[in-house]
């Protein structure tokens, strides 16, 4: 069984590996949607895989590091691509969410997403 929760954030970035004059090379922003999935079996006493308030707290911690920030300024992110964001979010969440099974990040306005399922 999978338990899923989503959060949204808005952030800016630039991608220096694009050619001079390419729009992605300039600072620009996106609205992102992140879906996090946990694998598990509901606890017999609670009927839950995880307390949803605890899950929300873990996601809020990650969101606060991303929302309305310049992604290039996050030192351990690397080039701020969908792929690197997915891995970065995974690495931040796996500490508190050991049953984490997927991190999927969407740029809905562009029809783009990336799903990371761990190492």
N, C-alpha and C positions, 0 to 999 in steps of 0.2 A: 504494500500500500504506500502511496505517496501523499504527503501533506505539503501543500504549496501555499506560499504567501508572496505578495508582490509589493514593491515600493517604487516610487518615481523620484527622479531628480533631474535638475537642469544644470548643465555645466558647459563651460567653454573649453576649447582645445585648438591646437594647430598641429598639423602633421608635416614635419620638416622634410620628410623623405619625398614629398611631391615636388615636381618641377616648379621653378620660379614662375609666378603668374597663375598657378593652379589655385582654385578657390579653397581647397583643403589646406593649402600652405598658410593661408591667412587665418588669423584668429576668428573662430566662429563658434556657435553654440548649438546644442541639441537638447531635446527633451528625451530622457531615457526612461525605460520601464524595465525593472529587474524582477524576474520570477525565480524564487528559491524553492527547491524541492528537498524534502527529507524522506528517506525510506524508513519504514518501521511497522510495527504491529501495535495496535492500541493497547495501552495498559489496561488490565482487567478491572482495576479499581476506578480509574478516571475515564476510561473510554477514549483516551487521547494518546497520540504518538508523542506529542509534546505540548506543554502548556502554551497557548497561543500568545499570552502576554510575554512570556520569556522569549519566544520567537520574535515578536515585534521589537523587543528591547535590543536583541542582537542586530536586527536589520536597521533599526534607528541609529545605532552606533556607526554602522558602515555608511548609511545615508548621510549622516552629519559630516563625514569626511569628504563627501563628493558634491553635495548639493550647493549650487551657486559658487562653485570654485573653478579655478583654472586647473584642469587636469594635468597639464604639463608641469605644474608645481608640486605634484605628489612624487616625492623622491624615489619611492620603491615601485612605481607603476611602470616606468619605461614609456615608450611611445604610446599615447593614449588612444589605442585602437579598441574596437569591440572585443577582440581576442584578449588583449592584455587586461582590459577592465574585468572580463569574466574570470580570469585567473586571479587577479588581485582581490576581487570580492570573495572568491572561494577561500583564498588563503586567510583572509580576515575572519571569515565566518566559521571555518572548520574547527577552530579552537573551542567555540561555544556550542557548535552544532555538529557533534561527531557523526550523526547519521545523515549528513548532507550528501545528496546524490546528484544534484544539478544546480548550476547557476546559469540562467539564460538572460541575456540582456538584449533589449529591443530598442531600435530607433524606428518607432511606428510610422512617423511621417515619411520615412524613406523606404519602408518595407524591408528593413534589415534587422538581422538578429544573429547572435552567436550563443551557442550552448556549450558549456564546459561541464564535463562529468568527472573531473578529478584526475589525479596523476595516474 
